[in-house]
Amino acid sequence: MELSLATRTVGGFAVVVVGGEVDVYTAPQLRERLFELVDAGAEHVVVDLGRVDFLDSTGLGVLVGVLKRLRTAGGSFALVCDREPLLKIFRITALDQVFPLYSTVDAATGA
Amino acid sequence: MAVVRLSFSPAPVHVRTARLVGVAVARRAGVRQGLLDEVRLAIGEACTRAVALHQQHNLPDPVRVEMSDDGTYAVRVVDRAPIEAGADLAALPPYELARESLSEDALTTGVGFALLAGFVDDLLVRPADGGVGTEVQMVWPLDR
C-alpha cells in the first residue's frame, strides 16, 4: 500500500495523518512533507499513525529528525498511536522514551 | 525442504517486494500467523540495511535473499559490502537516540538493528561465504 498523507490544523497544532506503509521507499515523502510544514512555520506538529500498517527504521529515523528539528526551534512534536504492533516497535527501539505518544489526536492537542 | 531465492538491484523500491515474498513463503511454510508481522518487519530491516550498504559503497551487485523451510523457516539476506562496513551493528540507548548530533543514517542503522534483535529470537550476523559481504540469518519456528 502506498503512503498517504493528509494535513489539517487543530488549534495551534498541525496534524499530519499518515496511512499505508512507511518504509525505506516512502520515508523520503514523509520527510519532505514534515520538513515543509516546519519550514512554513509550524511549531507544534502531531503525526497521527492510526492508519499506518507498516513502519520501519527509516520511517522512525524521519520522525526523530523532525522531533529534533522542532525541539531546537522551541516547538513540540508528538505522535498518535494506539495499535499494539506499532507500540511494540516503539518499545523495542526505546523510542517510546523519546517521543510523546498519545492514543488520540484530542489527547495530543489537548483538545 | 523448499527453497526460494530472490536477488534484487539495491534500490529501496525492491525492499517491499522482498518483504512480500518473504511473508508469502513464511505463510506457506507454516509460520504462525501471529509471527508474520514480525517476519515482514525483520526481512524488511535486513534488506534495507543491505541496500543502504550497497548504495554507500556504490555497489550495483544485487542483494541476495534465500528463504528455506527445513524444520524451521530460515531467511538469509546477503550483501556484498566490505565486511567492516557491516560490522557496526548495535542498538542505541534512548539518550543516544535523542542526541542532536546523531545523524539520521546512524540512528536508522541503530534502530534497525534494535528491531532485528527484538523481533528475531534466532539472529546471526556473520561474514558471507566467499569472504565478501555480510549475511544476516533469521530463523523462526514452524507451527506444524
gemmi code that builds the backbone of each chain (N, CA, C; Angstrom):
import gemmi

chains = {
    "A": [
        ("MET", (0.850, -1.195, 0.000), (0.000, 0.000, 0.000), (0.886, 1.247, 0.000)),
        ("GLU", (0.549, 2.206, -0.836), (1.339, 3.426, -0.914), (1.130, 4.289, 0.324)),
        ("LEU", (2.010, 5.248, 0.471), (1.900, 6.190, 1.584), (0.794, 7.204, 1.296)),
        ("SER", (-0.001, 7.512, 2.313), (-0.957, 8.618, 2.169), (-0.677, 9.638, 3.265)),
        ("LEU", (-0.812, 10.914, 2.906), (-0.531, 11.998, 3.857), (-1.645, 13.028, 3.759)),
        ("ALA", (-2.206, 13.413, 4.877), (-3.226, 14.471, 4.897), (-2.918, 15.383, 6.072)),
        ("THR", (-3.002, 16.678, 5.846), (-2.659, 17.642, 6.897), (-3.870, 18.502, 7.239)),
        ("ARG", (-4.086, 18.732, 8.524), (-5.138, 19.651, 8.962), (-4.631, 20.398, 10.185)),
        ("THR", (-5.352, 21.422, 10.553), (-4.959, 22.222, 11.707), (-5.973, 22.031, 12.823)),
        ("VAL", (-5.472, 21.765, 14.021), (-6.334, 21.618, 15.200), (-5.759, 22.566, 16.257)),
        ("GLY", (-6.484, 23.657, 16.514), (-5.952, 24.652, 17.430), (-4.635, 25.173, 16.865)),
        ("GLY", (-3.586, 25.177, 17.655), (-2.295, 25.643, 17.166), (-1.423, 24.515, 16.647)),
        ("PHE", (-2.031, 23.356, 16.421), (-1.248, 22.185, 16.007), (-1.469, 21.858, 14.535)),
        ("ALA", (-0.392, 21.529, 13.835), (-0.513, 20.935, 12.506), (-0.572, 19.427, 12.709)),
        ("VAL", (-1.676, 18.824, 12.265), (-1.856, 17.384, 12.446), (-1.699, 16.698, 11.093)),
        ("VAL", (-0.733, 15.794, 11.012), (-0.488, 15.062, 9.773), (-0.960, 13.619, 9.964)),
        ("VAL", (-1.956, 13.237, 9.172), (-2.479, 11.870, 9.263), (-1.756, 11.034, 8.210)),
        ("VAL", (-1.060, 10.015, 8.670), (-0.250, 9.177, 7.779), (-0.934, 7.820, 7.631)),
        ("GLY", (-0.959, 7.317, 6.404), (-1.542, 5.994, 6.172), (-0.667, 5.169, 5.247)),
        ("GLY", (-0.868, 3.853, 5.272), (-0.132, 2.964, 4.376), (1.196, 2.510, 4.963)),
        ("GLU", (2.176, 2.338, 4.085), (3.465, 1.794, 4.510), (4.529, 2.888, 4.544)),
        ("VAL", (5.175, 3.028, 5.694), (6.286, 3.976, 5.834), (7.558, 3.142, 5.878)),
        ("ASP", (8.274, 3.128, 4.764), (9.481, 2.294, 4.706), (10.591, 3.040, 3.972)),
        ("VAL", (11.651, 2.322, 3.636), (12.823, 2.950, 3.016), (12.465, 3.623, 1.690)),
        ("TYR", (11.399, 3.158, 1.045), (10.988, 3.741, -0.231), (10.124, 4.985, -0.038)),
        ("THR", (9.219, 4.959, 0.936), (8.266, 6.062, 1.094), (8.696, 7.085, 2.154)),
        ("ALA", (9.629, 6.750, 3.018), (10.031, 7.669, 4.093), (10.480, 9.037, 3.566)),
        ("PRO", (11.168, 9.118, 2.389), (11.539, 10.446, 1.892), (10.338, 11.364, 1.666)),
        ("GLN", (9.194, 10.783, 1.241), (7.986, 11.612, 1.053), (7.504, 12.161, 2.385)),
        ("LEU", (7.554, 11.324, 3.413), (7.131, 11.769, 4.744), (8.070, 12.868, 5.254)),
        ("ARG", (9.375, 12.669, 5.058), (10.356, 13.670, 5.494), (10.086, 15.007, 4.805)),
        ("GLU", (9.848, 14.942, 3.484), (9.629, 16.162, 2.712), (8.392, 16.910, 3.224)),
        ("ARG", (7.294, 16.195, 3.451), (6.071, 16.842, 3.914), (6.262, 17.480, 5.290)),
        ("LEU", (6.893, 16.740, 6.196), (7.053, 17.265, 7.557), (8.024, 18.447, 7.585)),
        ("PHE", (9.097, 18.356, 6.824), (10.045, 19.474, 6.797), (9.411, 20.709, 6.134)),
        ("GLU", (8.562, 20.486, 5.129), (7.847, 21.607, 4.509), (7.000, 22.340, 5.543)),
        ("LEU", (6.319, 21.548, 6.369), (5.471, 22.133, 7.415), (6.299, 22.980, 8.372)),
        ("VAL", (7.419, 22.416, 8.804), (8.280, 23.126, 9.760), (8.859, 24.381, 9.106)),
        ("ASP", (9.298, 24.248, 7.845), (9.860, 25.400, 7.132), (8.811, 26.494, 6.942)),
        ("ALA", (7.530, 26.061, 6.845), (6.461, 27.044, 6.645), (6.035, 27.699, 7.960)),
        ("GLY", (6.675, 27.287, 9.052), (6.411, 27.961, 10.314), (5.635, 27.166, 11.351)),
        ("ALA", (5.274, 25.918, 11.033), (4.554, 25.115, 12.039), (5.480, 24.857, 13.230)),
        ("GLU", (5.003, 25.173, 14.436), (5.818, 24.982, 15.639), (5.403, 23.760, 16.429)),
        ("HIS", (4.134, 23.409, 16.303), (3.610, 22.279, 17.068), (3.010, 21.270, 16.084)),
        ("VAL", (3.647, 20.138, 15.978), (3.266, 19.154, 14.966), (2.891, 17.839, 15.639)),
        ("VAL", (1.760, 17.290, 15.205), (1.314, 15.972, 15.676), (1.220, 15.063, 14.459)),
        ("VAL", (1.823, 13.885, 14.535), (1.719, 12.909, 13.454), (0.840, 11.758, 13.941)),
        ("ASP", (-0.270, 11.574, 13.240), (-1.232, 10.520, 13.586), (-0.898, 9.271, 12.763)),
        ("LEU", (-0.432, 8.231, 13.466), (-0.029, 6.984, 12.793), (-1.166, 5.956, 12.751)),
        ("GLY", (-2.385, 6.397, 13.016), (-3.521, 5.469, 13.147), (-3.793, 4.630, 11.913)),
        ("ARG", (-3.415, 5.131, 10.737), (-3.707, 4.380, 9.510), (-2.453, 3.745, 8.906)),
        ("VAL", (-1.382, 3.745, 9.684), (-0.131, 3.146, 9.197), (-0.154, 1.636, 9.424)),
        ("ASP", (0.088, 0.871, 8.368), (0.130, -0.580, 8.601), (1.539, -1.166, 8.476)),
        ("PHE", (2.518, -0.315, 8.224), (3.901, -0.797, 8.279), (4.799, 0.396, 8.567)),
        ("LEU", (5.719, 0.224, 9.508), (6.640, 1.311, 9.870), (7.999, 0.689, 10.148)),
        ("ASP", (9.036, 1.149, 9.441), (10.357, 0.553, 9.668), (11.344, 1.589, 10.215)),
        ("SER", (12.605, 1.215, 10.280), (13.604, 2.076, 10.917), (13.809, 3.387, 10.159)),
        ("THR", (13.637, 3.361, 8.833), (13.820, 4.616, 8.094), (12.693, 5.600, 8.422)),
        ("GLY", (11.468, 5.085, 8.568), (10.360, 5.947, 8.977), (10.590, 6.501, 10.368)),
        ("LEU", (11.081, 5.676, 11.256), (11.375, 6.136, 12.620), (12.479, 7.191, 12.597)),
        ("GLY", (13.466, 6.995, 11.718), (14.550, 7.966, 11.602), (14.026, 9.333, 11.169)),
        ("VAL", (13.067, 9.335, 10.239), (12.466, 10.598, 9.801), (11.754, 11.279, 10.969)),
        ("LEU", (10.994, 10.509, 11.736), (10.232, 11.081, 12.857), (11.180, 11.678, 13.905)),
        ("VAL", (12.276, 10.976, 14.187), (13.236, 11.519, 15.156), (13.865, 12.800, 14.614)),
        ("GLY", (14.149, 12.825, 13.312), (14.726, 14.016, 12.703), (13.832, 15.233, 12.864)),
        ("VAL", (12.530, 15.039, 12.676), (11.575, 16.154, 12.821), (11.461, 16.563, 14.290)),
        ("LEU", (11.446, 15.566, 15.162), (11.402, 15.867, 16.612), (12.576, 16.774, 17.005)),
        ("LYS", (13.774, 16.425, 16.561), (14.964, 17.208, 16.931), (14.880, 18.619, 16.361)),
        ("ARG", (14.420, 18.691, 15.113), (14.343, 19.998, 14.463), (13.360, 20.921, 15.191)),
        ("LEU", (12.205, 20.373, 15.563), (11.212, 21.196, 16.262), (11.693, 21.557, 17.673)),
        ("ARG", (12.358, 20.616, 18.307), (12.843, 20.873, 19.667), (13.874, 22.011, 19.648)),
        ("THR", (14.763, 21.960, 18.648), (15.767, 23.019, 18.513), (15.102, 24.379, 18.295)),
        ("ALA", (13.975, 24.365, 17.568), (13.288, 25.623, 17.245), (12.337, 26.055, 18.363)),
        ("GLY", (12.297, 25.299, 19.457), (11.409, 25.648, 20.566), (9.983, 25.180, 20.375)),
        ("GLY", (9.751, 24.295, 19.398), (8.405, 23.791, 19.158), (8.164, 22.457, 19.847)),
        ("SER", (7.125, 21.757, 19.403), (6.824, 20.451, 20.003), (6.425, 19.463, 18.911)),
        ("PHE", (6.617, 18.199, 19.241), (6.311, 17.126, 18.287), (5.739, 15.958, 19.068)),
        ("ALA", (4.632, 15.414, 18.596), (4.025, 14.277, 19.292), (3.469, 13.291, 18.269)),
        ("LEU", (3.310, 12.061, 18.704), (2.766, 11.007, 17.845), (1.462, 10.494, 18.423)),
        ("VAL", (0.546, 10.117, 17.532), (-0.684, 9.457, 17.947), (-0.624, 8.023, 17.447)),
        ("CYS", (-0.741, 7.094, 18.385), (-0.633, 5.671, 18.020), (-1.278, 4.848, 19.118)),
        ("ASP", (-2.251, 4.016, 18.746), (-2.876, 3.199, 19.783), (-2.904, 1.717, 19.393)),
        ("ARG", (-2.147, 1.370, 18.346), (-2.169, -0.039, 17.904), (-0.954, -0.770, 18.432)),
        ("GLU", (-1.211, -1.911, 19.022), (-0.161, -2.645, 19.719), (1.043, -3.002, 18.835)),
        ("PRO", (0.838, -3.459, 17.594), (2.033, -3.801, 16.797), (2.981, -2.616, 16.627)),
        ("LEU", (2.419, -1.413, 16.440), (3.286, -0.242, 16.292), (3.885, 0.165, 17.638)),
        ("LEU", (3.080, 0.067, 18.687), (3.595, 0.432, 20.012), (4.759, -0.471, 20.400)),
        ("LYS", (4.676, -1.739, 19.991), (5.765, -2.677, 20.286), (7.066, -2.228, 19.605)),
        ("ILE", (6.944, -1.690, 18.395), (8.125, -1.182, 17.687), (8.763, -0.041, 18.478)),
        ("PHE", (7.933, 0.839, 19.033), (8.476, 1.952, 19.821), (9.132, 1.448, 21.105)),
        ("ARG", (8.534, 0.425, 21.716), (9.130, -0.111, 22.947), (10.464, -0.787, 22.662)),
        ("ILE", (10.500, -1.623, 21.636), (11.720, -2.387, 21.328), (12.887, -1.476, 20.996)),
        ("THR", (12.597, -0.364, 20.335), (13.673, 0.553, 19.939), (13.974, 1.592, 21.015)),
        ("ALA", (13.201, 1.577, 22.099), (13.325, 2.564, 23.194), (12.864, 3.952, 22.756)),
        ("LEU", (12.258, 4.030, 21.577), (11.782, 5.341, 21.123), (10.520, 5.775, 21.862)),
        ("ASP", (9.912, 4.849, 22.619), (8.772, 5.270, 23.462), (9.252, 6.214, 24.565)),
        ("GLN", (10.581, 6.233, 24.796), (11.139, 7.149, 25.803), (11.617, 8.460, 25.171)),
        ("VAL", (11.507, 8.519, 23.858), (11.961, 9.717, 23.141), (10.764, 10.555, 22.667)),
        ("PHE", (9.718, 9.878, 22.157), (8.547, 10.580, 21.634), (7.442, 10.688, 22.680)),
        ("PRO", (6.764, 11.834, 22.747), (5.473, 11.851, 23.442), (4.469, 11.061, 22.599)),
        ("LEU", (3.894, 10.004, 23.178), (2.948, 9.142, 22.454), (1.562, 9.290, 23.066)),
        ("TYR", (0.559, 9.519, 22.231), (-0.820, 9.657, 22.698), (-1.701, 8.668, 21.948)),
        ("SER", (-2.845, 8.337, 22.567), (-3.728, 7.372, 21.913), (-4.741, 8.050, 20.992)),
        ("THR", (-4.961, 9.351, 21.165), (-5.888, 10.070, 20.274), (-5.306, 11.435, 19.909)),
        ("VAL", (-5.823, 11.996, 18.819), (-5.393, 13.345, 18.409), (-5.836, 14.355, 19.460)),
        ("ASP", (-7.036, 14.163, 20.018), (-7.515, 15.084, 21.062), (-6.542, 15.132, 22.236)),
        ("ALA", (-6.055, 13.973, 22.641), (-5.121, 13.933, 23.775), (-3.811, 14.636, 23.410)),
        ("ALA", (-3.377, 14.449, 22.169), (-2.096, 15.050, 21.745), (-2.185, 16.566, 21.618)),
        ("THR", (-3.380, 17.068, 21.273), (-3.530, 18.513, 21.058), (-4.150, 19.203, 22.269)),
        ("GLY", (-4.471, 18.400, 23.283), (-5.061, 18.976, 24.494), (-6.456, 19.518, 24.264)),
        ("ALA", (-7.123, 18.965, 23.220), (-8.477, 19.460, 22.899), (-9.499, 18.989, 23.937)),
    ],
    "B": [
        ("MET", (12.244, -30.182, 1.850), (12.607, -28.789, 2.098), (12.358, -27.952, 0.845)),
        ("ALA", (11.737, -26.789, 1.036), (11.529, -25.869, -0.077), (12.508, -24.707, 0.043)),
        ("VAL", (13.017, -24.250, -1.091), (13.925, -23.102, -1.104), (13.411, -22.082, -2.114)),
        ("VAL", (13.363, -20.823, -1.718), (13.027, -19.747, -2.642), (14.166, -18.746, -2.595)),
        ("ARG", (14.716, -18.413, -3.742), (15.808, -17.430, -3.796), (15.360, -16.207, -4.580)),
        ("LEU", (15.822, -15.075, -4.103), (15.450, -13.806, -4.721), (16.710, -12.954, -4.755)),
        ("SER", (16.956, -12.287, -5.856), (18.023, -11.292, -5.837), (17.485, -10.045, -6.509)),
        ("PHE", (17.855, -8.884, -5.953), (17.274, -7.658, -6.487), (18.313, -6.541, -6.502)),
        ("SER", (18.146, -5.648, -7.472), (19.023, -4.471, -7.549), (18.884, -3.675, -6.259)),
        ("PRO", (20.002, -3.100, -5.780), (19.955, -2.447, -4.469), (19.240, -1.094, -4.524)),
        ("ALA", (17.918, -1.153, -4.655), (17.104, 0.062, -4.675), (15.973, -0.087, -3.652)),
        ("PRO", (15.624, 1.009, -2.969), (14.600, 0.929, -1.920), (13.281, 0.334, -2.388)),
        ("VAL", (12.901, 0.611, -3.628), (11.586, 0.155, -4.088), (11.469, -1.371, -4.051)),
        ("HIS", (12.583, -2.078, -4.174), (12.518, -3.547, -4.214), (12.469, -4.191, -2.825)),
        ("VAL", (12.727, -3.403, -1.790), (12.664, -3.971, -0.434), (11.240, -4.442, -0.128)),
        ("ARG", (10.280, -3.677, -0.619), (8.880, -4.080, -0.403), (8.589, -5.433, -1.050)),
        ("THR", (9.124, -5.635, -2.257), (8.935, -6.918, -2.950), (9.526, -8.052, -2.110)),
        ("ALA", (10.719, -7.821, -1.567), (11.361, -8.861, -0.748), (10.508, -9.174, 0.484)),
        ("ARG", (9.944, -8.136, 1.100), (9.072, -8.369, 2.268), (7.875, -9.221, 1.882)),
        ("LEU", (7.245, -8.856, 0.740), (6.043, -9.582, 0.315), (6.355, -11.052, 0.046)),
        ("VAL", (7.468, -11.289, -0.653), (7.846, -12.671, -0.970), (8.181, -13.417, 0.326)),
        ("GLY", (8.943, -12.760, 1.201), (9.355, -13.409, 2.451), (8.173, -13.823, 3.305)),
        ("VAL", (7.150, -12.979, 3.359), (5.970, -13.313, 4.159), (5.135, -14.386, 3.468)),
        ("ALA", (5.038, -14.308, 2.141), (4.274, -15.329, 1.413), (4.894, -16.711, 1.619)),
        ("VAL", (6.214, -16.784, 1.547), (6.890, -18.080, 1.728), (6.758, -18.537, 3.187)),
        ("ALA", (6.835, -17.584, 4.113), (6.689, -17.933, 5.533), (5.309, -18.523, 5.801)),
        ("ARG", (4.295, -17.882, 5.232), (2.919, -18.360, 5.445), (2.765, -19.777, 4.893)),
        ("ARG", (3.296, -19.992, 3.711), (3.187, -21.303, 3.063), (3.987, -22.361, 3.840)),
        ("ALA", (5.116, -21.923, 4.427), (5.958, -22.876, 5.168), (5.308, -23.286, 6.484)),
        ("GLY", (4.377, -22.457, 6.990), (3.708, -22.811, 8.235), (4.122, -21.982, 9.439)),
        ("VAL", (4.681, -20.797, 9.188), (4.976, -19.891, 10.299), (3.636, -19.400, 10.868)),
        ("ARG", (3.537, -19.379, 12.175), (2.306, -18.966, 12.848), (1.883, -17.567, 12.408)),
        ("GLN", (0.558, -17.419, 12.190), (0.007, -16.134, 11.721), (0.478, -14.957, 12.582)),
        ("GLY", (0.524, -15.167, 13.889), (0.883, -14.086, 14.804), (2.331, -13.612, 14.660)),
        ("LEU", (3.148, -14.403, 13.978), (4.559, -14.022, 13.792), (4.817, -13.309, 12.461)),
        ("LEU", (3.796, -13.308, 11.577), (4.064, -12.847, 10.215), (4.415, -11.361, 10.146)),
        ("ASP", (3.807, -10.548, 11.018), (4.172, -9.121, 11.022), (5.639, -8.943, 11.396)),
        ("GLU", (6.101, -9.776, 12.331), (7.494, -9.670, 12.768), (8.438, -10.165, 11.671)),
        ("VAL", (8.016, -11.217, 10.956), (8.808, -11.718, 9.825), (8.930, -10.619, 8.765)),
        ("ARG", (7.809, -9.959, 8.481), (7.781, -8.898, 7.474), (8.723, -7.758, 7.864)),
        ("LEU", (8.642, -7.361, 9.113), (9.470, -6.244, 9.569), (10.957, -6.616, 9.546)),
        ("ALA", (11.270, -7.809, 10.026), (12.675, -8.213, 10.124), (13.310, -8.368, 8.739)),
        ("ILE", (12.589, -8.997, 7.804), (13.132, -9.138, 6.445), (13.323, -7.753, 5.834)),
        ("GLY", (12.361, -6.867, 6.069), (12.482, -5.504, 5.568), (13.706, -4.803, 6.129)),
        ("GLU", (13.936, -4.955, 7.431), (15.091, -4.287, 8.044), (16.407, -4.836, 7.497)),
        ("ALA", (16.481, -6.158, 7.356), (17.724, -6.767, 6.855), (17.988, -6.314, 5.413)),
        ("CYS", (16.925, -6.254, 4.604), (17.106, -5.840, 3.206), (17.401, -4.343, 3.108)),
        ("THR", (16.755, -3.536, 3.955), (17.016, -2.095, 3.968), (18.482, -1.834, 4.290)),
        ("ARG", (18.979, -2.564, 5.278), (20.380, -2.427, 5.674), (21.304, -2.787, 4.511)),
        ("ALA", (20.990, -3.900, 3.817), (21.828, -4.342, 2.700), (21.804, -3.313, 1.569)),
        ("VAL", (20.626, -2.778, 1.251), (20.510, -1.785, 0.184), (21.317, -0.534, 0.552)),
        ("ALA", (21.205, -0.109, 1.808), (21.935, 1.083, 2.245), (23.446, 0.870, 2.104)),
        ("LEU", (23.922, -0.308, 2.487), (25.362, -0.587, 2.377), (25.815, -0.578, 0.920)),
        ("HIS", (25.028, -1.202, 0.036), (25.395, -1.212, -1.390), (25.421, 0.202, -1.941)),
        ("GLN", (24.457, 1.022, -1.536), (24.427, 2.395, -2.052), (25.607, 3.207, -1.518)),
        ("GLN", (25.929, 3.010, -0.223), (27.063, 3.739, 0.363), (28.366, 3.406, -0.347)),
        ("HIS", (28.475, 2.174, -0.815), (29.733, 1.727, -1.431), (29.640, 1.663, -2.960)),
        ("ASN", (28.577, 2.259, -3.510), (28.386, 2.287, -4.964), (28.494, 0.900, -5.590)),
        ("LEU", (27.846, -0.038, -4.982), (27.888, -1.415, -5.487), (26.593, -1.720, -6.248)),
        ("PRO", (26.681, -1.976, -7.539), (25.469, -2.310, -8.297), (25.023, -3.767, -8.120)),
        ("ASP", (25.855, -4.583, -7.487), (25.552, -6.016, -7.334), (24.202, -6.188, -6.643)),
        ("PRO", (23.496, -7.248, -6.995), (22.204, -7.476, -6.338), (22.354, -7.901, -4.873)),
        ("VAL", (21.342, -7.593, -4.104), (21.209, -8.132, -2.749), (20.545, -9.499, -2.892)),
        ("ARG", (21.056, -10.458, -2.162), (20.503, -11.815, -2.289), (19.711, -12.198, -1.041)),
        ("VAL", (18.578, -12.834, -1.273), (17.734, -13.305, -0.169), (17.413, -14.770, -0.441)),
        ("GLU", (17.597, -15.597, 0.570), (17.254, -17.014, 0.418), (16.340, -17.428, 1.558)),
        ("MET", (15.208, -18.019, 1.209), (14.251, -18.479, 2.201), (14.151, -19.995, 2.118)),
        ("SER", (14.177, -20.648, 3.249), (14.076, -22.104, 3.216), (13.314, -22.611, 4.426)),
        ("ASP", (12.611, -23.713, 4.244), (11.922, -24.334, 5.384), (12.386, -25.775, 5.526)),
        ("ASP", (13.165, -25.984, 6.543), (13.679, -27.324, 6.822), (13.556, -27.544, 8.325)),
        ("GLY", (12.328, -27.704, 8.765), (12.079, -27.832, 10.200), (11.855, -26.481, 10.857)),
        ("THR", (12.506, -25.454, 10.318), (12.292, -24.065, 10.736), (12.192, -23.225, 9.461)),
        ("TYR", (11.806, -21.955, 9.634), (11.807, -21.045, 8.491), (13.039, -20.156, 8.614)),
        ("ALA", (13.956, -20.318, 7.674), (15.212, -19.561, 7.729), (15.287, -18.602, 6.551)),
        ("VAL", (15.667, -17.374, 6.851), (15.841, -16.363, 5.810), (17.255, -15.824, 5.928)),
        ("ARG", (17.977, -15.818, 4.802), (19.327, -15.256, 4.782), (19.332, -14.065, 3.833)),
        ("VAL", (19.815, -12.943, 4.295), (19.955, -11.750, 3.455), (21.444, -11.459, 3.357)),
        ("VAL", (21.953, -11.448, 2.126), (23.402, -11.344, 1.923), (23.733, -10.097, 1.113)),
        ("ASP", (24.630, -9.280, 1.658), (25.102, -8.107, 0.918), (26.530, -8.357, 0.438)),
        ("ARG", (27.045, -7.411, -0.364), (28.394, -7.544, -0.915), (29.299, -6.409, -0.455)),
        ("ALA", (28.878, -5.681, 0.567), (29.678, -4.546, 1.037), (30.893, -5.055, 1.813)),
        ("PRO", (31.947, -4.239, 1.919), (33.097, -4.651, 2.732), (32.633, -5.047, 4.126)),
        ("ILE", (33.215, -6.117, 4.661), (32.716, -6.683, 5.917), (32.766, -5.664, 7.051)),
        ("GLU", (33.819, -4.833, 7.083), (33.924, -3.886, 8.187), (32.760, -2.890, 8.182)),
        ("ALA", (32.168, -2.658, 6.978), (31.052, -1.715, 6.900), (29.811, -2.288, 7.572)),
        ("GLY", (29.709, -3.607, 7.565), (28.515, -4.229, 8.128), (28.669, -4.605, 9.580)),
        ("ALA", (29.829, -4.303, 10.149), (30.117, -4.817, 11.491), (29.661, -3.896, 12.613)),
        ("ASP", (29.201, -2.677, 12.250), (28.893, -1.719, 13.304), (27.435, -1.800, 13.754)),
        ("LEU", (26.905, -2.990, 13.780), (25.525, -3.161, 14.206), (25.428, -3.090, 15.719)),
        ("ALA", (24.696, -2.121, 16.203), (24.496, -2.015, 17.646), (23.233, -1.223, 17.915)),
        ("ALA", (22.448, -1.673, 18.884), (21.267, -0.920, 19.281), (21.721, 0.307, 20.059)),
        ("LEU", (20.949, 1.371, 19.968), (21.312, 2.610, 20.639), (20.424, 2.823, 21.862)),
        ("PRO", (21.010, 3.286, 22.972), (20.190, 3.587, 24.146), (19.380, 4.870, 23.932)),
        ("PRO", (18.305, 5.081, 24.723), (17.409, 6.214, 24.483), (18.113, 7.562, 24.480)),
        ("TYR", (19.070, 7.783, 25.400), (19.718, 9.091, 25.443), (20.508, 9.349, 24.180)),
        ("GLU", (21.009, 8.279, 23.573), (21.780, 8.403, 22.339), (20.856, 8.703, 21.157)),
        ("LEU", (19.653, 8.076, 21.176), (18.704, 8.271, 20.087), (18.315, 9.737, 19.950)),
        ("ALA", (18.219, 10.428, 21.090), (17.735, 11.804, 21.081), (18.876, 12.819, 20.939)),
        ("ARG", (20.114, 12.330, 20.859), (21.251, 13.248, 20.793), (21.208, 14.046, 19.485)),
        ("GLU", (21.403, 15.342, 19.602), (21.262, 16.232, 18.441), (22.234, 15.881, 17.321)),
        ("SER", (23.466, 15.498, 17.697), (24.492, 15.321, 16.681), (24.431, 13.953, 15.990)),
        ("LEU", (23.544, 13.070, 16.455), (23.447, 11.750, 15.818), (22.770, 11.914, 14.453)),
        ("SER", (23.430, 11.428, 13.402), (22.849, 11.594, 12.069), (21.649, 10.669, 11.895)),
        ("GLU", (20.783, 11.041, 10.931), (19.601, 10.204, 10.684), (20.016, 8.811, 10.205)),
        ("ASP", (21.083, 8.746, 9.397), (21.532, 7.436, 8.915), (22.006, 6.556, 10.074)),
        ("ALA", (22.788, 7.160, 10.992), (23.293, 6.378, 12.125), (22.142, 5.943, 13.026)),
        ("LEU", (21.186, 6.839, 13.198), (20.032, 6.490, 14.023), (19.240, 5.354, 13.389)),
        ("THR", (19.022, 5.463, 12.070), (18.250, 4.429, 11.376), (18.948, 3.075, 11.482)),
        ("THR", (20.274, 3.073, 11.354), (21.021, 1.817, 11.473), (20.856, 1.209, 12.863)),
        ("GLY", (20.996, 2.044, 13.891), (20.861, 1.548, 15.267), (19.458, 1.045, 15.560)),
        ("VAL", (18.470, 1.813, 15.090), (17.076, 1.412, 15.308), (16.767, 0.133, 14.530)),
        ("GLY", (17.307, 0.056, 13.316), (17.086, -1.145, 12.510), (17.625, -2.389, 13.194)),
        ("PHE", (18.801, -2.243, 13.787), (19.360, -3.407, 14.474), (18.551, -3.745, 15.725)),
        ("ALA", (18.070, -2.723, 16.428), (17.227, -2.983, 17.607), (15.974, -3.762, 17.201)),
        ("LEU", (15.417, -3.420, 16.050), (14.218, -4.127, 15.588), (14.549, -5.571, 15.219)),
        ("LEU", (15.674, -5.765, 14.516), (16.083, -7.139, 14.167), (16.274, -7.974, 15.439)),
        ("ALA", (17.034, -7.414, 16.374), (17.334, -8.160, 17.605), (16.065, -8.386, 18.421)),
        ("GLY", (15.149, -7.421, 18.357), (13.934, -7.530, 19.154), (12.904, -8.482, 18.579)),
        ("PHE", (12.882, -8.597, 17.263), (11.834, -9.397, 16.633), (12.302, -10.784, 16.193)),
        ("VAL", (13.602, -11.027, 16.238), (14.113, -12.333, 15.806), (14.831, -12.989, 16.980)),
        ("ASP", (14.278, -14.082, 17.468), (14.922, -14.778, 18.590), (16.234, -15.404, 18.152)),
        ("ASP", (16.240, -15.918, 16.931), (17.394, -16.645, 16.426), (18.017, -15.825, 15.293)),
        ("LEU", (18.919, -14.922, 15.667), (19.529, -13.991, 14.705), (21.036, -14.206, 14.668)),
        ("LEU", (21.571, -14.282, 13.451), (23.006, -14.472, 13.310), (23.527, -13.518, 12.235)),
        ("VAL", (24.546, -12.751, 12.565), (25.186, -11.864, 11.585), (26.623, -12.323, 11.456)),
        ("ARG", (27.010, -12.684, 10.225), (28.364, -13.235, 10.060), (28.888, -12.892, 8.663)),
        ("PRO", (30.195, -13.023, 8.459), (30.737, -12.796, 7.115), (30.102, -13.757, 6.121)),
        ("ALA", (29.809, -13.251, 4.930), (29.206, -14.103, 3.902), (30.216, -15.111, 3.384)),
        ("ASP", (29.700, -16.223, 2.860), (30.585, -17.206, 2.233), (31.358, -16.514, 1.112)),
        ("GLY", (32.639, -16.794, 0.996), (33.451, -16.182, -0.045), (34.230, -14.976, 0.445)),
        ("GLY", (33.925, -14.548, 1.661), (34.755, -13.518, 2.274), (34.398, -12.085, 1.960)),
        ("VAL", (33.422, -11.877, 1.081), (32.993, -10.503, 0.792), (31.536, -10.354, 1.203)),
        ("GLY", (31.252, -9.348, 2.018), (29.866, -9.104, 2.416), (29.495, -9.755, 3.734)),
        ("THR", (28.266, -9.448, 4.133), (27.746, -9.935, 5.405), (26.439, -10.684, 5.161)),
        ("GLU", (26.240, -11.718, 5.951), (24.996, -12.476, 5.881), (24.222, -12.270, 7.182)),
        ("VAL", (22.965, -11.859, 7.052), (22.074, -11.775, 8.204), (21.125, -12.964, 8.115)),
        ("GLN", (21.209, -13.847, 9.085), (20.357, -15.037, 9.069), (19.324, -14.939, 10.178)),
        ("MET", (18.075, -15.158, 9.807), (16.965, -15.087, 10.761), (16.189, -16.393, 10.695)),
        ("VAL", (15.858, -16.933, 11.842), (15.162, -18.231, 11.874), (13.930, -18.115, 12.759)),
        ("TRP", (12.808, -18.648, 12.254), (11.570, -18.687, 13.035), (11.048, -20.121, 13.096)),
        ("PRO", (10.348, -20.464, 14.154), (9.788, -21.817, 14.257), (8.598, -22.004, 13.320)),
        ("LEU", (8.359, -23.257, 12.946), (7.189, -23.576, 12.128), (6.121, -24.177, 13.020)),
        ("ASP", (4.889, -23.846, 12.735), (3.765, -24.270, 13.546), (3.064, -25.425, 12.856)),
        ("ARG", (3.745, -26.544, 12.771), (3.114, -27.699, 12.112), (3.643, -28.985, 12.668)),
    ],
}
model = gemmi.Model(1)
for chain_id, residues in chains.items():
    chain = gemmi.Chain(chain_id)
    for i, (resn, *xyz) in enumerate(residues, 1):
        res = gemmi.Residue()
        res.name, res.seqid = resn, gemmi.SeqId(i, " ")
        for name, pos in zip(("N", "CA", "C"), xyz):
            atom = gemmi.Atom()
            atom.name, atom.element = name, gemmi.Element(name[0])
            atom.pos, atom.b_iso = gemmi.Position(*pos), 0.0
            res.add_atom(atom)
        chain.add_residue(res)
    model.add_chain(chain)
structure = gemmi.Structure()
structure.add_model(model)
structure.setup_entities()
